[in-house]
Amino acid sequence: MKVLDRTREVMRRDRVFDFMMPKVVFSPDLDTRHGPILYLEGVTVSFDGFKALNDLTLYINNGELRCVIGANGAGKTTMMDVITGKTRPDAGSVYFGQKIDLLRMSETDIAQGGIGRKFQKPTVFEFHTVYENLELSMAANKQVWHTLFARLNGEQRDRIDRILELVGLVEERHRLAGVLSHGQKQWLEIGMLLMQNPRVLLVDEPVAGMTVQETERTAELLTSLAGEHSVVVVEHDMEFVRSIARTVTVLHEGSVLAEGSMDEVQNDPRVIEVYLGE
């Protein structure tokens, strides 16, 4: 695909163009001058001879909301595993900004360094309140004694209040997380990730099992996060993807098959054949 090839050439880490320089740099140690915040270049992952990723090259721009779709086995989960350090590729490079080599970092360091991941099934502390869940997730000294005896300062309390409002759980702040609806648990987990100040959020099938109303609210939430955060959403619900997508990447057999607007990828004959037309 000539357009995709040209895009890959332009977005390479060793290319610099003045018009791609972002107006705001969020962190002095995260170089996003080229535009992208995540670079996956030539990434290959094999499991017992099966290539889960096959020379995958993908760029995620700073502050964008990207949707990634593909049939089962297309490589979506493996892609997120590589970004977060869970899986080490056989070949290729993965960079966070221009200079941070994620392949040299542990899972913990990657998470603390600004990449948060939300799995499909929400994981919250069910016997703690919503407020306490956010407090426990705050990027701070997590030593046991400090966690048990520290008191929140005004700035920390204000941050929790902002996150509660952002994820729509102000009225539930004193409820146990275990009694929340499925959708509310999903929003709480997103809030828990936001408490850690991530630059990138990887979100796996966020609306699976949600009601129509919860799905609409989730679309609003994820859309609102773009700009301050880069959000990568892996999802099978095409109506949901259409409601939030700016750019859609279609994976097939571990590589990028197509990339563009939802209309562009839906009308691509190759995408229709291998995915949307199933």
Summary of the structure (lengths in Angstrom):
residues: 278
radius of gyration: 19.1
end to end distance: 22.0
largest distance: 59.9
contacts: 864
relative contact order: 0.16
helix: 40%
strand: 24%
